[in-house]
Amino acid sequence: MLMNRIETAVINNPARRAVQRWYEAPLLQRLGGPLPERARVLEIGCGPGYGARLILDAFGAARVDAVDLDPAMARRARRRLAPYAGRARVGVSDATDLSALVPENGTYDAVFDFGIIHHIPNWRDALAEVARVLKPGGVFYFEEVTRHALDRAVYRILFDHPEQDRFTDTEFLDALGAHGLHVRGHRTIVFGDFVLGAAQARLNA
Ligand SMILES: C[S@@+](CC[C@H](N)C(=O)[O-])C[C@H]1O[C@@H](n2cnc3c(N)ncnc32)[C@H](O)[C@@H]1O
């Protein structure tokens, strides 16, 4: 589900970028560990592309493929990532079916989700795709918004999100396990509103 205008303004904002850079990225790195050398990474729901920049600069990925369902967001991300030509590629795709862009299973050393899966009604299908495209032992870094937040009046009034099958932190972590992704570390913050962490694909997948 695409963002409405208010959420688009919140996401395209220096405050959002500061949180991503100074809080989320360092915490994800602590929870999931560093990327391997020459890592090839996928970011789902890249929005305006700031996360992909962090994946290249702060996590040290060799290259990143970033996708978003919204062509307008993909255009913004392409502009932001233009200086990284050759190391960054941006596509328009639904995270629940990446088969056109990523036909090969086991393509990536890591997949990043900066707050996108709670936008997807059939979000378990996105987890299945994450598990499919990760190499054996690859790591899924996630920052997610739970039902506790989405059910709050401020979220219901200001933003648009799927109404059905919203998840708690525990339900999200359990779903990772059900898709063969072993949680290495996680942290639930702000009274259960957000869950951040890292989960590893089976080595013998
Ligand atoms: C809350 S924004 C997060 C953007 C960015 N990751 C960030 O943290 O700033 C959610 C993004 O997910 C995208 N999105 C929603 N549903 C999607 C789907 N099924 N597949 C891929 N992207 C999706 C939206 O277009 C939006 O850019």
The ligand as a MOL file (V3000), in Angstrom:
LIG
                    3D

  0  0  0     0  0            999 V3000
M  V30 BEGIN CTAB
M  V30 COUNTS 27 29 0 0 0
M  V30 BEGIN ATOM
M  V30 1 C 7.2000 4.1650 5.3820 0
M  V30 2 S 7.9280 4.1740 3.7800 0 CHG=1
M  V30 3 C 9.6140 3.8090 4.1630 0
M  V30 4 C 10.5490 4.3390 3.1030 0
M  V30 5 C 12.0310 4.1410 3.4130 0
M  V30 6 N 12.3800 2.7420 3.5460 0
M  V30 7 C 12.4050 4.8780 4.6820 0
M  V30 8 O 12.5990 4.2480 5.7160 0
M  V30 9 O 12.4840 6.1080 4.6480 0 CHG=-1
M  V30 10 C 7.3300 2.6900 3.0580 0
M  V30 11 C 7.7660 2.5110 1.6020 0
M  V30 12 O 7.3760 1.2050 1.1760 0
M  V30 13 C 6.8770 1.2910 -0.1410 0
M  V30 14 N 6.0070 0.1190 -0.3500 0
M  V30 15 C 4.7640 -0.0870 0.1160 0
M  V30 16 N 4.3060 -1.2890 -0.2550 0
M  V30 17 C 5.3090 -1.8720 -0.9700 0
M  V30 18 C 5.4510 -3.1200 -1.6240 0
M  V30 19 N 4.4670 -4.0280 -1.6280 0
M  V30 20 N 6.6140 -3.3800 -2.2730 0
M  V30 21 C 7.6200 -2.4780 -2.2940 0
M  V30 22 N 7.5420 -1.2700 -1.6900 0
M  V30 23 C 6.4040 -0.9700 -1.0300 0
M  V30 24 C 6.1550 2.6300 -0.1960 0
M  V30 25 O 5.9760 3.0860 -1.5180 0
M  V30 26 C 7.1100 3.4920 0.6320 0
M  V30 27 O 8.1070 4.0860 -0.1610 0
M  V30 END ATOM
M  V30 BEGIN BOND
M  V30 1 1 1 2
M  V30 2 1 2 3
M  V30 3 1 2 10
M  V30 4 1 3 4
M  V30 5 1 4 5
M  V30 6 1 5 6
M  V30 7 1 5 7
M  V30 8 2 7 8
M  V30 9 1 7 9
M  V30 10 1 10 11
M  V30 11 1 11 12
M  V30 12 1 11 26
M  V30 13 1 12 13
M  V30 14 1 13 14
M  V30 15 1 13 24
M  V30 16 1 14 15
M  V30 17 1 14 23
M  V30 18 2 15 16
M  V30 19 1 16 17
M  V30 20 1 17 18
M  V30 21 2 17 23
M  V30 22 1 18 19
M  V30 23 2 18 20
M  V30 24 1 20 21
M  V30 25 2 21 22
M  V30 26 1 22 23
M  V30 27 1 24 25
M  V30 28 1 24 26
M  V30 29 1 26 27
M  V30 END BOND
M  V30 END CTAB
M  END
